[in-house]
Amino acid sequence: MKKIPLLILVITLFTANIFAMPGFESFIQDNSGEYVYYKDNTFTRESYIGILYYDDSTLQLRYAAPKSKKDNLPEKQIALLVSIDPEKDYLEMTGERILTTILPNKEDTDIVNYLHDILYEFHSRRSKEEVISKRDYSVSQDYPQFGDNVSITYDASVPIFNIKEIINGNGEKVFQLATFGQLTSSQDQSFDKFYGFPEESSTISTNLNILPQIKSKKNKGLKNHKVHYDKQTLVLDENWEQKMENFWLLGDDSMITLSQIPAMTQDRIKNEIFLLRKFFQSRDYSYVDLLSAEISYAERKYQYKLTSRVFQSDSETYVWTVKLLTSLQPKKGFIAENSTAFNYFAISTYQQAYEENPAYFDKIVKNYKSN
């Protein structure tokens, strides 16, 4: 039986061309095509600020607001392509091209200026910090644009400026990480097409074929059996069909993958943060909702648990995902100073299918074992 080659993408991304922003050093260097979006709560309507990293001399800035039926507001975007001098140790813009229509009014002019301010301020504040090599590192700063005394949280897994969120003096999240991703080609318009995360009620899956079978057989004693792959064990029932050595399908509604991820670098911390970035990364018009995503770490298992929902914009559906990364230690009870490989488990399920029977899918995750 064939094995699904999941790790080619991760390895390719790790060895792709990498660049550096002027003025500071990144713990995980950025690749061409990486981008980040923030939900900006300082606007009166739902709004997002995006930054796309082409290379060390070219960035795109974008303001995006989805259509609002409630307030009778149309979809809106403003995008700028800016060039900077990579030889300077500070940010100096050397050119700019407006990529979208700019109306001759104060609102659009203010947004353009605001995008400029975000770029300069983020670069200036990030440049004052040392190499950020951890997650959830917070500093207090005076930032009048966001309410004077604020707390800025940095995270090494977040691309470009490593900024995760900004909280004002009242404890309100005025600027929040929404999603980040990687373009796959020059034709990939994932960055340009992002307008946030729509309400789930408007994103109904039409592929829920296996749920009636689960429910109809639930009280008739479905047979469970253990499946194994590379010292990993799952308990699945007869509804699951094995398609490859490490790949199972539950009709059109859910899929499971098992694999093993080699160490990408000998630095254990860098290796783990790099993998967290890659496995939370949006790709191919599928956007990981980081506003609701969760990361937990079970120290006794040496295991990361990544839970998120993913909006697939082409089909307007949500997918519930859980990924488990279990470190392969040299011996039980010893956390290696150098990097180790990980056993990898992932389950992806249409959101509606998951909500119909969450205990069914949660049990599969709970019963997973990495030996």
VOBA-1610 file (N, C-alpha, C; in pm, whole numbers, padded with zeros to 5 digits, always signed):
BEGIN
Met+00084-00119+00000Met+00000+00000+00000Met+00088+00124+00000Lys+00050+00225-00077Lys+00130+00346-00090Lys+00118+00435+00033Lys+00222+00515+00054Lys+00224+00611+00163Lys+00206+00751+00105Ile+00120+00830+00167Ile+00097+00966+00117Ile+00216+01055+00155Pro+00276+01124+00058Pro+00398+01202+00084Pro+00367+01342+00137Leu+00331+01352+00266Leu+00291+01481+00322Leu+00407+01574+00352Leu+00525+01521+00374Leu+00633+01603+00428Leu+00713+01676+00322Ile+00688+01647+00196Ile+00762+01716+00090Ile+00740+01867+00099Leu+00616+01907+00126Leu+00582+02048+00134Leu+00658+02116+00246Val+00660+02056+00365Val+00728+02115+00479Val+00878+02130+00454Ile+00939+02026+00401Ile+01083+02029+00374Ile+01115+02133+00267Thr+01031+02141+00164Thr+01052+02238+00057Thr+01046+02380+00111Leu+00949+02407+00199Leu+00936+02541+00253Leu+01056+02578+00339Phe+01110+02480+00409Phe+01223+02508+00496Phe+01349+02542+00417Thr+01359+02489+00297Thr+01479+02512+00217Thr+01458+02616+00107Ala+01342+02685+00108Ala+01315+02785+00006Ala+01400+02909+00029Asn+01395+03003-00067Asn+01470+03127-00054Asn+01418+03206+00066Ile+01509+03250+00151Ile+01471+03325+00269Ile+01537+03462+00264Phe+01469+03560+00328Phe+01516+03697+00326Phe+01511+03753+00468Ala+01551+03877+00482Ala+01550+03940+00614Ala+01507+04085+00600Met+01420+04129+00692Met+01382+04269+00697Met+01501+04350+00748Pro+01520+04474+00701Pro+01631+04555+00751Pro+01607+04596+00896Gly+01714+04600+00975Gly+01704+04657+01108Gly+01685+04559+01222Phe+01648+04435+01194Phe+01635+04337+01301Phe+01652+04196+01245Glu+01683+04104+01337Glu+01704+03965+01299Glu+01586+03881+01345Ser+01534+03796+01257Ser+01423+03709+01291Ser+01474+03571+01331Phe+01413+03514+01433Phe+01449+03380+01479Phe+01418+03276+01370Ile+01299+03288+01310Ile+01261+03208+01193Ile+01256+03303+01076Gln+01347+03290+00981Gln+01351+03384+00870Gln+01232+03363+00777Asp+01188+03474+00718Asp+01069+03472+00633Asp+01104+03427+00492Asn+01009+03358+00430Asn+01021+03316+00292Asn+00942+03410+00201Ser+00985+03419+00078Ser+00910+03496-00021Ser+00769+03442-00032Gly+00670+03531-00027Gly+00530+03491-00039Gly+00459+03471+00093Glu+00529+03484+00204Glu+00460+03473+00334Glu+00383+03602+00362Tyr+00270+03587+00427Tyr+00187+03703+00459Tyr+00121+03687+00594Val+00070+03797+00647Val+00002+03796+00775Val-00115+03894+00769Tyr-00226+03858+00833Tyr-00343+03945+00843Tyr-00380+03964+00989Tyr-00420+04089+01023Tyr-00465+04124+01155Tyr-00608+04177+01149Lys-00687+04143+01249Lys-00819+04204+01265Lys-00800+04333+01343Asp-00836+04444+01279Asp-00814+04576+01337Asp-00945+04628+01396Asn-00954+04625+01529Asn-01078+04661+01596Asn-01091+04811+01623Thr-00999+04892+01569Thr-01012+05036+01585Thr-01108+05095+01483Phe-01144+05019+01377Phe-01240+05065+01278Phe-01383+05037+01327Thr-01478+05115+01278Thr-01617+05095+01318Thr-01680+04977+01245Arg-01623+04932+01135Arg-01670+04814+01064Arg-01563+04706+01073Glu-01600+04581+01046Glu-01503+04472+01048Glu-01393+04498+00945Ser-01269+04500+00993Ser-01157+04540+00906Ser-01034+04457+00935Tyr-00954+04439+00830Tyr-00831+04360+00840Tyr-00716+04435+00773Ile-00598+04422+00832Ile-00476+04480+00777Ile-00381+04365+00741Gly-00337+04363+00615Gly-00250+04256+00569Gly-00114+04307+00524Ile-00011+04225+00545Ile+00125+04255+00500Ile+00177+04133+00428Leu+00219+04150+00304Leu+00273+04041+00222Leu+00421+04068+00196Tyr+00503+03966+00219Tyr+00648+03978+00207Tyr+00693+03915+00076Tyr+00728+03998-00023Tyr+00780+03946-00149Tyr+00927+03909-00135Asp+01007+04004-00089Asp+01150+03983-00064Asp+01197+04095+00026Asp+01329+04107+00045Asp+01378+04206+00141Asp+01367+04350+00092Ser+01313+04372-00027Ser+01297+04509-00076Ser+01155+04540-00124Thr+01062+04444-00114Thr+00927+04465-00166Thr+00822+04405-00073Leu+00722+04486-00039Leu+00612+04444+00046Leu+00480+04490-00016Gln+00372+04422+00017Gln+00240+04471-00016Gln+00163+04494+00114Leu+00094+04607+00120Leu+00008+04640+00233Leu-00136+04641+00183Arg-00228+04588+00263Arg-00367+04580+00217Arg-00464+04601+00332Tyr-00563+04687+00306Tyr-00678+04701+00396Tyr-00794+04626+00332Ala-00864+04543+00409Ala-00976+04466+00356Ala-01092+04468+00455Ala-01212+04491+00403Ala-01333+04490+00485Ala-01441+04412+00410Pro-01501+04310+00473Pro-01604+04232+00405Pro-01734+04311+00390Lys-01818+04263+00302Lys-01951+04323+00283Lys-02032+04306+00411Ser-02104+04411+00449Ser-02187+04407+00569Ser-02332+04432+00531Lys-02414+04326+00538Lys-02557+04343+00510Lys-02625+04424+00619Lys-02580+04404+00743Lys-02639+04473+00856Lys-02627+04623+00844Asp-02509+04670+00805Asp-02485+04814+00795Asp-02492+04866+00651Asn-02532+04775+00558Asn-02546+04812+00417Asn-02416+04871+00362Leu-02307+04801+00386Leu-02175+04846+00341Leu-02120+04748+00239Pro-02065+04797+00128Pro-02008+04707+00028Pro-01870+04658+00071Glu-01824+04552+00006Glu-01687+04503+00024Glu-01590+04613-00012Lys-01478+04623+00062Lys-01384+04732+00037Lys-01241+04684+00055Gln-01152+04729-00033Gln-01010+04699-00017Gln-00926+04814-00071Ile-00810+04832-00011Ile-00709+04926-00058Ile-00575+04856-00047Ala-00500+04847-00156Ala-00374+04773-00157Ala-00262+04860-00214Leu-00146+04853-00149Leu-00029+04930-00190Leu+00091+04837-00205Leu+00166+04855-00311Leu+00293+04784-00329Leu+00404+04883-00297Val+00487+04851-00197Val+00591+04944-00155Val+00728+04879-00168Ser+00825+04960-00203Ser+00964+04913-00208Ser+01042+04983-00098Ile+01139+04910-00039Ile+01221+04964+00068Ile+01367+04938+00037Asp+01453+05012+00104Asp+01597+04997+00084Asp+01649+04888+00179Pro+01688+04772+00126Pro+01733+04663+00214Pro+01869+04685+00277Glu+01943+04785+00229Glu+02077+04811+00280Glu+02076+04897+00405Lys+01965+04963+00433Lys+01957+05050+00550Lys+01921+04967+00674Asp+01962+05015+00791Asp+01927+04946+00915Asp+01798+05003+00974Tyr+01731+05086+00898Tyr+01599+05137+00935Tyr+01511+05126+00812Leu+01381+05149+00828Leu+01289+05135+00715Leu+01283+05264+00633Glu+01323+05255+00508Glu+01314+05370+00417Glu+01240+05327+00291Met+01121+05384+00269Met+01046+05355+00149Met+01110+05425+00030Thr+01132+05349-00079Thr+01194+05405-00198Thr+01096+05415-00315Gly+00974+05364-00297Gly+00874+05371-00403Gly+00742+05313-00357Glu+00637+05347-00432Glu+00505+05298-00397Glu+00417+05294-00521Arg+00334+05188-00531Arg+00237+05179-00640Arg+00103+05138-00581Ile-00001+05213-00616Ile-00135+05183-00567Ile-00196+05076-00658Leu-00240+04967-00600Leu-00288+04852-00677Leu-00439+04847-00692Thr-00510+04927-00615Thr-00656+04927-00620Thr-00708+05068-00639Thr-00835+05079-00664Thr-00896+05212-00682Thr-00899+05287-00550Ile-00852+05410-00553Ile-00857+05498-00436Ile-00954+05612-00466Leu-01060+05620-00389Leu-01158+05726-00410Leu-01104+05858-00356Pro-01142+05970-00423Pro-01092+06101-00379Pro-01170+06153-00258Asn-01162+06077-00149Asn-01229+06122-00028Asn-01137+06103+00092Lys-01176+06160+00205Lys-01092+06157+00324Lys-01074+06015+00377Glu-01178+05932+00368Glu-01170+05797+00422Glu-01058+05717+00357Asp-01054+05716+00224Asp-00951+05639+00154Asp-00812+05696+00177Thr-00801+05829+00179Thr-00672+05892+00206Thr-00622+05856+00346Asp-00714+05856+00442Asp-00676+05821+00580Asp-00630+05676+00589Ile-00694+05586+00512Ile-00654+05444+00516Ile-00515+05426+00456Val-00487+05495+00346Val-00353+05488+00285Val-00248+05535+00385Asn-00273+05649+00450Asn-00178+05699+00549Asn-00165+05604+00668Tyr-00276+05542+00705Tyr-00276+05447+00817Tyr-00190+05325+00785Leu-00199+05276+00661Leu-00114+05164+00620Leu+00033+05201+00627His+00066+05323+00585His+00205+05371+00597His+00248+05370+00743Asp+00160+05424+00832Asp+00194+05433+00973Asp+00216+05295+01035Ile+00128+05200+00999Ile+00142+05064+01051Ile+00278+05006+01015Leu+00318+05022+00889Leu+00446+04969+00843Leu+00562+05031+00919Tyr+00565+05164+00930Tyr+00675+05231+00997Tyr+00678+05200+01146Glu+00560+05203+01210Glu+00554+05179+01354Glu+00591+05035+01389Phe+00539+04940+01314Phe+00571+04800+01341Phe+00720+04775+01325His+00778+04831+01220His+00921+04810+01198His+01003+04876+01308Ser+00966+04998+01346Ser+01040+05071+01448Ser+01036+04998+01582Arg+00917+04951+01621Arg+00903+04885+01750Arg+00969+04748+01750Arg+00956+04675+01640Arg+01021+04544+01633Arg+01173+04557+01634Ser+01225+04663+01572Ser+01371+04683+01564Ser+01434+04709+01701Lys+01353+04755+01795Lys+01404+04784+01929Lys+01413+04660+02016Glu+01358+04548+01969Glu+01363+04424+02045Glu+01480+04338+01997Glu+01526+04251+02086Glu+01629+04155+02049Glu+01564+04045+01964Val+01642+03944+01929Val+01586+03831+01856Val+01479+03765+01942Ile+01357+03757+01889Ile+01247+03698+01963Ile+01243+03549+01932Ser+01274+03469+02034Ser+01288+03324+02013Ser+01186+03245+02094Lys+01076+03309+02130Lys+00974+03240+02209Lys+00835+03284+02163Arg+00735+03220+02218Arg+00596+03256+02192Arg+00543+03338+02309Asp+00450+03430+02278Asp+00380+03510+02379Asp+00476+03588+02469Tyr+00560+03669+02406Tyr+00650+03761+02476Tyr+00590+03900+02468Ser+00555+03959+02583Ser+00481+04086+02585Ser+00567+04199+02642Val+00548+04318+02584Val+00615+04439+02632Val+00512+04552+02639Ser+00530+04641+02737Ser+00442+04757+02751Ser+00508+04876+02683Gln+00430+04948+02601Gln+00483+05062+02528Gln+00378+05172+02517Asp+00426+05292+02493Asp+00336+05403+02464Asp+00310+05404+02313Tyr+00185+05386+02275Tyr+00148+05375+02133Tyr+00017+05452+02114Pro+00024+05586+02096Pro-00097+05670+02089Pro-00200+05623+01988Gln-00155+05566+01877Gln-00245+05522+01773Gln-00342+05414+01822Phe-00302+05338+01924Phe-00385+05231+01977Phe-00426+05255+02123Gly-00417+05381+02167Gly-00466+05412+02301Gly-00357+05433+02404Asp-00245+05496+02363Asp-00136+05529+02453Asp-00069+05404+02512Asn-00088+05378+02643Asn-00018+05266+02707Asn-00079+05134+02663Val-00003+05055+02588Val-00054+04928+02536Val+00044+04815+02569Ser-00004+04694+02554Ser+00080+04575+02565Ser+00088+04510+02428Ile+00210+04496+02376Ile+00232+04432+02247Ile+00286+04291+02274Thr+00216+04191+02221Thr+00260+04052+02237Thr+00328+04006+02109Tyr+00451+03960+02122Tyr+00527+03906+02010Tyr+00526+03753+02016Asp+00541+03692+01900Asp+00542+03546+01890Asp+00633+03509+01774Ala+00736+03430+01803Ala+00834+03395+01700Ala+00774+03315+01585Ser+00658+03252+01607Ser+00597+03172+01500Ser+00520+03258+01401Val+00499+03387+01433Val+00425+03477+01344Val+00521+03542+01245Pro+00492+03539+01116Pro+00585+03594+01016Pro+00602+03745+01023Ile+00706+03790+00960Ile+00741+03929+00929Ile+00781+04008+01054Phe+00684+04064+01130Phe+00720+04146+01246Phe+00701+04072+01379Asn+00656+03948+01375Asn+00636+03865+01495Asn+00530+03921+01590Ile+00448+04016+01545Ile+00346+04074+01632Ile+00222+03985+01631Lys+00176+03948+01751Lys+00058+03863+01764Lys-00067+03943+01797Glu-00057+04036+01892Glu-00173+04117+01928Glu-00129+04242+02002Ile-00218+04340+02005Ile-00197+04464+02080Ile-00319+04484+02168Ile-00296+04503+02299Ile-00403+04521+02396Ile-00389+04660+02458Asn-00500+04736+02459Asn-00493+04872+02514Asn-00503+04871+02666Gly-00499+04990+02725Gly-00500+05003+02870Gly-00625+04952+02937Asn-00734+04938+02861Asn-00859+04886+02915Asn-00870+04734+02903Gly-00763+04671+02854Gly-00765+04526+02838Gly-00833+04480+02711Glu-00859+04571+02618Glu-00927+04536+02493Glu-00825+04501+02385Lys-00853+04395+02311Lys-00767+04357+02200Lys-00801+04444+02079Val-00719+04544+02056Val-00746+04638+01947Val-00687+04590+01815Phe-00591+04499+01821Phe-00524+04450+01701Phe-00491+04304+01724Gln-00550+04212+01645Gln-00538+04069+01671Gln-00492+03994+01548Leu-00404+03898+01567Leu-00363+03809+01459Leu-00484+03730+01410Ala-00515+03741+01281Ala-00630+03671+01224Ala-00587+03546+01148Thr-00485+03559+01064Thr-00434+03444+00990Thr-00299+03481+00931Phe-00219+03380+00898Phe-00099+03403+00818Phe-00085+03286+00722Gly-00009+03310+00615Gly-00003+03207+00513Gly+00117+03219+00423Gln+00114+03141+00315Gln+00224+03134+00219Gln+00164+03119+00080Leu+00199+03207-00012Leu+00157+03193-00151Leu+00236+03079-00215Thr+00171+03005-00304Thr+00234+02888-00364Thr+00293+02918-00502Ser+00253+03029-00564Ser+00303+03064-00697Ser+00271+03210-00724Ser+00320+03261-00836Ser+00292+03399-00874Ser+00146+03419-00914Gln+00075+03309-00941Gln-00066+03317-00976Gln-00159+03304-00854Asp-00102+03270-00741Asp-00181+03251-00619Asp-00229+03387-00567Gln-00361+03405-00557Gln-00418+03532-00512Gln-00480+03521-00373Ser-00432+03426-00294Ser-00487+03407-00161Ser-00478+03533-00076Phe-00369+03606-00087Phe-00355+03730-00009Phe-00457+03833-00054Asp-00476+03847-00184Asp-00565+03951-00239Asp-00713+03918-00218Lys-00746+03792-00194Lys-00887+03751-00185Lys-00938+03740-00041Phe-00853+03765+00056Phe-00895+03747+00195Phe-00982+03864+00240Tyr-01100+03831+00297Tyr-01190+03932+00353Tyr-01243+03888+00490Gly-01163+03812+00563Gly-01207+03771+00694Gly-01279+03638+00692Phe-01346+03609+00803Phe-01414+03480+00822Phe-01564+03502+00833Pro-01641+03455+00735Pro-01786+03476+00737Pro-01854+03392+00846Glu-01979+03428+00873Glu-02056+03352+00970Glu-02072+03208+00923Glu-02069+03114+01017Glu-02078+02973+00982Glu-02211+02936+00920Ser-02317+03011+00954Ser-02450+02978+00902Ser-02459+02990+00751Ser-02366+03064+00692Ser-02368+03081+00547Ser-02272+02987+00476Thr-02210+02896+00551Thr-02110+02807+00492Thr-02148+02662+00521Ile-02256+02617+00460Ile-02306+02483+00485Ile-02244+02384+00387Ser-02188+02276+00442Ser-02129+02172+00357Ser-02238+02092+00288Thr-02210+02050+00166Thr-02305+01966+00092Thr-02250+01826+00072Asn-02148+01791+00149Asn-02081+01662+00129Asn-02096+01567+00248Leu-02202+01585+00326Leu-02216+01507+00447Leu-02287+01375+00418Asn-02212+01279+00369Asn-02271+01153+00325Asn-02265+01042+00429Ile-02168+01048+00518Ile-02145+00935+00608Ile-02218+00948+00741Leu-02262+01072+00776Leu-02325+01093+00905Leu-02447+01005+00929Pro-02538+00991+00831Pro-02652+00902+00855Pro-02609+00760+00888Gln-02499+00713+00828Gln-02450+00579+00857Gln-02399+00569+01000Ile-02329+00673+01045Ile-02278+00672+01181Ile-02394+00664+01280Lys-02495+00747+01256Lys-02609+00753+01348Lys-02690+00624+01343Ser-02713+00571+01224Ser-02797+00453+01211Ser-02731+00330+01271Lys-02596+00327+01269Lys-02525+00210+01321Lys-02479+00229+01465Lys-02498+00349+01516Lys-02444+00381+01647Lys-02494+00285+01754Asn-02622+00250+01748Asn-02682+00165+01850Asn-02681+00018+01810Lys-02612-00014+01702Lys-02607-00152+01656Lys-02468-00213+01676Gly-02384-00143+01750Gly-02254-00199+01783Gly-02156-00198+01668Leu-02116-00079+01627Leu-02013-00070+01523Leu-01885-00136+01572Lys-01821-00212+01488Lys-01697-00279+01524Lys-01580-00182+01514Asn-01504-00173+01622Asn-01383-00092+01624Asn-01261-00180+01604His-01159-00122+01545His-01034-00195+01529His-00918-00097+01536Lys-00804-00147+01579Lys-00686-00063+01588Lys-00613-00062+01454Val-00565+00056+01417Val-00480+00068+01298Val-00346+00123+01342His-00242+00082+01272His-00107+00118+01314His-00029+00178+01196Tyr+00056+00272+01231Tyr+00151+00324+01132Tyr+00273+00380+01205Asp+00387+00322+01182Asp+00514+00374+01232Asp+00508+00407+01382Lys+00468+00307+01463Lys+00459+00321+01608Lys+00353+00421+01652Gln+00252+00442+01570Gln+00136+00522+01606Gln+00012+00434+01594Thr-00084+00456+01685Thr-00202+00370+01690Thr-00329+00453+01696Leu-00429+00411+01618Leu-00562+00473+01617Leu-00666+00365+01638Val-00782+00406+01692Val-00897+00318+01703Val-01006+00375+01612Leu-01039+00302+01506Leu-01140+00347+01409Leu-01248+00240+01394Asp-01365+00283+01348Asp-01471+00185+01323Asp-01475+00152+01173Glu-01569+00067+01136Glu-01572+00014+01000Glu-01615+00116+00895Asn-01659+00233+00937Asn-01695+00336+00839Asn-01572+00399+00774Trp-01457+00387+00840Trp-01336+00447+00787Trp-01272+00353+00684Glu-01230+00414+00573Glu-01168+00336+00465Glu-01022+00378+00449Gln-00933+00281+00455Gln-00792+00309+00439Gln-00759+00322+00291Lys-00711+00441+00252Lys-00679+00468+00111Lys-00531+00451+00081Met-00447+00481+00180Met-00303+00461+00166Met-00251+00408+00299Glu-00125+00382+00302Glu-00066+00324+00422Glu-00090+00409+00546Asn-00094+00541+00527Asn-00107+00632+00641Asn-00221+00733+00621Phe-00328+00690+00553Phe-00433+00784+00514Phe-00568+00713+00515Trp-00667+00770+00589Trp-00800+00712+00602Trp-00907+00817+00573Leu-01020+00772+00515Leu-01132+00861+00483Leu-01261+00812+00549Leu-01340+00906+00597Leu-01475+00879+00645Leu-01570+00940+00542Gly-01597+00865+00435Gly-01676+00919+00325Gly-01612+01046+00272Asp-01694+01149+00252Asp-01645+01280+00209Asp-01631+01378+00325Asp-01652+01329+00447Asp-01667+01420+00559Asp-01543+01441+00643Ser-01452+01343+00646Ser-01338+01355+00735Ser-01221+01273+00680Met-01100+01316+00715Met-00981+01243+00674Met-00879+01245+00787Ile-00800+01138+00794Ile-00696+01125+00895Ile-00564+01092+00826Thr-00459+01155+00872Thr-00326+01129+00820Thr-00230+01104+00935Leu-00146+01004+00922Leu-00037+00979+01015Leu+00094+00990+00939Ser+00195+01043+01005Ser+00324+01054+00939Ser+00431+01078+01044Gln+00554+01092+01000Gln+00665+01127+01089Gln+00742+01241+01026Ile+00773+01341+01106Ile+00840+01461+01057Ile+00983+01463+01109Pro+01080+01466+01021Pro+01220+01470+01066Pro+01255+01606+01123Ala+01362+01612+01200Ala+01410+01739+01252Ala+01458+01827+01137Met+01414+01952+01137Met+01453+02045+01032Met+01583+02118+01066Thr+01612+02128+01196Thr+01732+02194+01243Thr+01770+02132+01376Gln+01896+02142+01417Gln+01942+02083+01543Gln+01900+02165+01664Asp+01853+02287+01644Asp+01805+02371+01753Asp+01662+02328+01785Arg+01640+02266+01903Arg+01509+02210+01936Arg+01400+02317+01938Ile+01427+02432+02001Ile+01326+02537+02011Ile+01293+02592+01873Lys+01394+02618+01793Lys+01370+02668+01658Lys+01292+02568+01574Asn+01324+02441+01589Asn+01255+02337+01516Asn+01105+02336+01550Glu+01073+02347+01680Glu+00934+02342+01724Glu+00857+02465+01677Ile+00918+02583+01689Ile+00849+02706+01647Ile+00829+02706+01496Phe+00928+02657+01423Phe+00914+02648+01278Phe+00796+02558+01240Leu+00784+02443+01306Leu+00674+02352+01274Leu+00539+02411+01312Leu+00532+02482+01425Leu+00407+02548+01462Leu+00366+02649+01356Arg+00462+02722+01302Arg+00430+02817+01196Arg+00376+02744+01073Lys+00444+02638+01033Lys+00404+02570+00909Lys+00271+02500+00922Phe+00241+02445+01039Phe+00116+02371+01053Phe-00004+02458+01089Phe+00018+02587+01110Phe-00091+02683+01125Phe-00100+02774+01002Gln-00027+02740+00899Gln-00015+02828+00782Gln-00130+02808+00684Ser-00189+02920+00639Ser-00294+02916+00537Ser-00230+02896+00401Arg-00299+02819+00313Arg-00248+02793+00179Arg-00364+02767+00084Asp-00346+02806-00042Asp-00439+02771-00150Asp-00583+02810-00119Tyr-00603+02934-00074Tyr-00736+02989-00048Tyr-00808+02920+00067Ser-00734+02847+00149Ser-00787+02789+00271Ser-00721+02864+00388Tyr-00803+02936+00465Tyr-00751+03027+00566Tyr-00773+02972+00707Val-00663+02957+00781Val-00670+02910+00919Val-00713+03026+01008Asp-00821+03007+01082Asp-00874+03111+01171Asp-00794+03111+01301Leu-00697+03202+01310Leu-00612+03208+01429Leu-00677+03289+01540Leu-00790+03353+01513Leu-00863+03423+01618Leu-00923+03325+01718Ser-00951+03204+01672Ser-01011+03103+01759Ser-00924+02979+01777Ala-00808+02976+01714Ala-00720+02859+01721Ala-00660+02844+01862Glu-00624+02720+01895Glu-00566+02692+02026Glu-00442+02604+02011Ile-00341+02634+02093Ile-00221+02551+02103Ile-00204+02510+02248Ser-00188+02382+02272Ser-00159+02334+02407Ser-00042+02237+02400Tyr+00024+02221+02514Tyr+00139+02131+02520Tyr+00127+02040+02640Ala+00124+01909+02617Ala+00120+01810+02724Ala+00262+01765+02753Glu+00316+01814+02864Glu+00458+01790+02893Glu+00490+01642+02913Arg+00398+01568+02975Arg+00424+01426+03000Arg+00429+01346+02870Lys+00355+01393+02770Lys+00354+01323+02641Lys+00453+01383+02542Tyr+00513+01497+02578Tyr+00596+01574+02484Tyr+00516+01602+02357Gln+00391+01648+02375Gln+00299+01656+02261Gln+00232+01793+02251Tyr+00241+01851+02131Tyr+00165+01971+02098Tyr+00030+01932+02039Lys-00073+02006+02077Lys-00205+01988+02018Lys-00248+02121+01954Leu-00271+02119+01825Leu-00310+02237+01749Leu-00454+02218+01701Thr-00543+02302+01750Thr-00684+02295+01713Thr-00725+02422+01642Ser-00793+02409+01529Ser-00834+02528+01455Ser-00948+02495+01360Arg-01010+02598+01309Arg-01105+02581+01200Arg-01045+02650+01078Val-01072+02596+00963Val-01015+02647+00838Val-01129+02682+00743Phe-01127+02805+00694Phe-01228+02848+00599Phe-01179+02821+00457Gln-01250+02733+00386Gln-01218+02703+00247Gln-01301+02794+00159Ser-01238+02900+00110Ser-01313+03004+00041Ser-01371+02959-00092Asp-01308+02860-00158Asp-01360+02816-00288Asp-01496+02748-00274Ser-01518+02675-00164Ser-01646+02607-00142Ser-01728+02672-00032Glu-01673+02776+00030Glu-01739+02846+00140Glu-01781+02751+00251Thr-01689+02666+00292Thr-01713+02572+00401Thr-01605+02587+00506Tyr-01639+02546+00629Tyr-01541+02540+00736Tyr-01501+02396+00762Val-01374+02377+00793Val-01321+02246+00828Val-01260+02255+00967Trp-01298+02161+01054Trp-01242+02151+01188Trp-01117+02063+01181Thr-01008+02109+01238Thr-00883+02033+01230Thr-00818+02019+01367Val-00760+01903+01390Val-00675+01881+01507Val-00547+01817+01459Lys-00434+01872+01503Lys-00303+01816+01468Lys-00226+01791+01597Leu-00169+01672+01607Leu-00088+01636+01722Leu+00056+01614+01677Leu+00149+01683+01741Leu+00291+01668+01715Leu+00356+01611+01841Thr+00401+01487+01834Thr+00457+01420+01950Thr+00606+01400+01931Ser+00684+01462+02018Ser+00829+01456+02005Ser+00879+01315+02032Leu+00971+01269+01948Leu+01032+01137+01964Leu+01160+01154+02045Gln+01151+01127+02174Gln+01264+01149+02264Gln+01358+01029+02262Pro+01489+01050+02291Pro+01584+00938+02295Pro+01546+00831+02396Lys+01493+00875+02510Lys+01444+00778+02608Lys+01338+00846+02693Lys+01254+00767+02754Lys+01142+00817+02831Lys+01191+00906+02946Gly+01127+01023+02959Gly+01158+01114+03068Gly+01272+01209+03040Phe+01327+01204+02922Phe+01441+01292+02890Phe+01404+01382+02773Ile+01409+01512+02796Ile+01382+01608+02689Ile+01516+01648+02627Ala+01534+01614+02504Ala+01663+01637+02438Ala+01692+01785+02421Glu+01817+01825+02439Glu+01855+01963+02413Glu+01855+01989+02263Asn+01893+01890+02187Asn+01890+01905+02043Asn+01754+01864+01989Ser+01730+01897+01865Ser+01601+01872+01805Ser+01575+01723+01786Thr+01446+01688+01790Thr+01407+01551+01763Thr+01299+01551+01655Ala+01276+01434+01600Ala+01167+01417+01504Ala+01034+01415+01580Phe+00925+01426+01504Phe+00791+01422+01562Phe+00706+01318+01490Asn+00626+01246+01568Asn+00514+01173+01510Asn+00403+01274+01486Tyr+00331+01256+01375Tyr+00232+01355+01332Tyr+00097+01288+01306Phe-00006+01339+01373Phe-00144+01295+01353Phe-00226+01417+01314Ala-00312+01402+01212Ala-00401+01512+01172Ala-00537+01455+01133Ile-00643+01519+01184Ile-00778+01487+01142Ile-00845+01615+01097Ser-00907+01610+00979Ser-00978+01725+00922Ser-01121+01682+00892Thr-01218+01758+00944Thr-01358+01721+00934Thr-01440+01844+00901Tyr-01534+01830+00807Tyr-01624+01942+00781Tyr-01690+01986+00911Gln-01696+02117+00931Gln-01746+02172+01057Gln-01886+02121+01091Gln-01973+02115+00993Gln-02108+02069+01018Gln-02109+01922+01062Ala-02024+01841+01000Ala-02015+01700+01039Ala-01964+01688+01181Tyr-01865+01769+01216Tyr-01812+01765+01353Tyr-01918+01806+01454Glu-01991+01913+01425Glu-02091+01962+01519Glu-02208+01867+01535Glu-02232+01782+01435Glu-02339+01683+01446Glu-02304+01575+01550Asn-02175+01547+01567Asn-02135+01441+01659Asn-01993+01465+01709Pro-01972+01572+01789Pro-01835+01604+01832Pro-01771+01495+01916Ala-01850+01424+01998Ala-01792+01320+02083Ala-01729+01209+02001Tyr-01789+01179+01886Tyr-01737+01073+01798Tyr-01596+01106+01752Phe-01575+01230+01705Phe-01444+01270+01653Phe-01345+01299+01767Asp-01393+01356+01876Asp-01305+01383+01991Asp-01248+01252+02047Lys-01328+01146+02045Lys-01282+01018+02097Lys-01169+00962+02013Ile-01176+00983+01881Ile-01068+00937+01794Ile-00937+01005+01831Val-00944+01136+01855Val-00825+01212+01894Val-00774+01163+02029Lys-00865+01145+02123Lys-00827+01103+02258Lys-00760+00967+02260Asn-00805+00876+02173Asn-00752+00740+02172Asn-00624+00723+02089Tyr-00581+00830+02025Tyr-00456+00823+01949Tyr-00338+00801+02042Lys-00247+00715+02003Lys-00126+00689+02083Lys-00003+00694+01995Ser+00099+00759+02050Ser+00230+00765+01985Ser+00329+00694+02076Asn+00385+00583+02026Asn+00473+00502+02111Asn+00620+00537+02090
//
